[in-house]
Amino acid sequence: MSKLYLVPTPIGNLEDITIRAIRILKEVNLVLAEDTRKTGILLRHYEIDTRMFSHHQFNEHKTLTQLIDRMLTGETMALVTDAGTPGISDPGYLLIRECLRHNIDIECLPGATAFVPAIVNSGLPCDRFLFEGFLPVKKGRQTKLKALTDIDVSMIFYESPHRLLKTLEQFIETFGAERQASVSRELTKIYEETQRGSLAELLAYFKEKTIKGEIVMVVEGKQ
């Protein structure tokens, strides 16, 4: 039976994968990987020899028809990204939508997603939150920030290391220097770090640091 599995992969520590995910990756006909080199490390670690196929944001439109046709003939596939859950600020939506249009069964496994430990660790309210992912780099960035001014729930953002300081400065301009926030980086890895405080305190702290690793920012909602 044709089927697409959405399989979360560890965001850092290779032990953060479920037993079920390992079984699915072994059983499917093909693993669709955002980066076959990175996914190859995971597969070798768990002695999984399933064939991989490169599927990422730069080729997903070109390969879509081919993959759908193969699944319609009865193949099963697992979609993985470099880290975390497919579709969360990563490729996945386009293939999922097309599978649904062709009545191909889809099953999403539970698993790692970076924003969950980040907001729980933040100390900020996590009963309700807004996940924004990556803000626009240039066009539309200020408009987006202005639209968030009156949001009254915790807000979650992804950011790259080289833009962190600029983003903290923009957050101070938008939300005020005393707005509480947290910055998590290198989650689940050896140098995992979460810093909490006002936006001004966080800016001062990271100005004195060499910033590395993937970043998750959590900002308090308007009080």
URNOR-V849747 format. One record per backbone hydrogen bond with DSSP energy under -1.0 kcal/mol. CO is the residue of the C=O (numbers start at 1). NH is the residue of the N-H. If there is no record, write none. Layout:
BEGIN
CO&NH ; CO&NH
END
This chain:
BEGIN
3&77 ; 4&107 ; 5&79 ; 6&109 ; 9&84 ; 13&16 ; 15&17 ; 18&22 ; 19&23 ; 20&24 ; 21&25 ; 22&26 ; 23&27 ; 24&28 ; 30&78 ; 31&53 ; 32&80 ; 33&55 ; 35&39 ; 36&40 ; 37&41 ; 38&42 ; 39&43 ; 40&44 ; 41&45 ; 42&46 ; 43&48 ; 44&47 ; 51&31 ; 53&33 ; 56&59 ; 56&60 ; 59&63 ; 63&67 ; 64&68 ; 65&69 ; 66&70 ; 67&71 ; 68&72 ; 70&75 ; 71&74 ; 75&3 ; 76&29 ; 76&30 ; 77&5 ; 78&32 ; 79&7 ; 84&9 ; 85&88 ; 87&89 ; 91&87 ; 92&96 ; 93&97 ; 94&98 ; 95&99 ; 96&100 ; 97&101 ; 98&102 ; 99&104 ; 100&103 ; 105&4 ; 107&6 ; 113&116 ; 114&118 ; 115&119 ; 116&120 ; 117&121 ; 118&122 ; 130&156 ; 133&158 ; 138&141 ; 140&144 ; 141&145 ; 142&146 ; 143&147 ; 146&149 ; 148&151 ; 151&222 ; 154&130 ; 155&219 ; 156&132 ; 157&217 ; 159&215 ; 160&163 ; 163&167 ; 164&168 ; 165&169 ; 166&170 ; 167&171 ; 168&172 ; 169&173 ; 170&174 ; 171&175 ; 172&176 ; 176&179 ; 177&200 ; 179&199 ; 180&220 ; 181&197 ; 182&218 ; 183&195 ; 184&216 ; 185&193 ; 186&189 ; 189&192 ; 193&185 ; 195&183 ; 197&181 ; 198&202 ; 199&203 ; 200&204 ; 201&205 ; 202&206 ; 203&207 ; 205&208 ; 206&209 ; 214&186 ; 215&159 ; 216&184 ; 217&157 ; 218&182 ; 219&155
END
